Structures are given as structure tokens and as C-alpha cells.
Amino acid sequence: MAGRFSTMRYWITLLALAGVVVAGLALRVHYSTETEACSINEKWDCGIVNHSPYAELYHVPVAAIGMAGYLGLGGLALARRKRLVLAATVAGLGFSLYLTHIEKDVLLVWCVYCVTSLGIISVIALSAAGWQFGGREKV
């Protein structure tokens, strides 16, 4: 059982890198003035979401915060900092759920990249919990 968890840090790092890519795509939309391919219809429009007042926190794009967070998670996972990975992931998941609430209840528009990021951070959270509580890791 422990052998399976010894590779968890690489799995979490791979997921975090996927998160960096998705957040990078959202950041590109944030700074773009063109119509985006992810602007599908009136309910799915990344441009509306990424140009809204909720797309920045103290003048820093939320997507850039996401990129930094995913990079930090990947670094912590590679360093085998299981508790910090779990704590940071729970914080990231909470923030992502808050942003999902904004999309659903305030903006009434969804962003494909944001929903994908929510999926990624959710899988990281489950993986981090399994890593933390699933058994001892061999070095």
C-alpha cells in the first residue's frame, strides 16, 4: 500500500502543472480583447468572467494567483510536504468554490477554464487527503 503512495507526489505535481496551464489560459483571456474560443454562448463565456470585477484581487488577476498557487502546490508535493500540500489545497479548493459561487449566483455565466480548474483542484484535494491519511510513504 505504501508503494502506491510513494508516487503520489508526482501525481499531484502533474495535476498542479495541468492547473498552471489552465490558469495560464484564463490569464491570457484576462488580458485579451478578442473574442475567445471558450466563449460558447450566453451561459459559457470566459471573457465575461475574466473581465469581471471578480477576476482580480487587489489588482492581481485571479488567474495569476491560481498559477502561483498551482506552482506552489507542485513544489510542496515534490518536497514531500504532505501536510502543507493538504492545507494549501484545502485553501485553494475553498477559493475555487467561492469563485464558482460568483459565476453561478452573481455573474450567471460560467468559464470553461474556471470549471476545469475546479476539477483539477478537487482531484488534488482528494489525492492530497489520500496521501496524508492513506499510509506511510517509502523514501
Secondary structure, DSSP 8 states (H G I E B T S, - for coil): -HHHHHTHHHHHHHHHHHHHHHHHHHHHHHH--S--TT--SSSB-HHHHHTSGGGEETTEEHHHHHHHHHHHHHHHHHTT-HHHHHHHHHHHHHHHHHHHHIIIIII--B-HHHHHHHHHHHHHHHHHHHHHHS-----
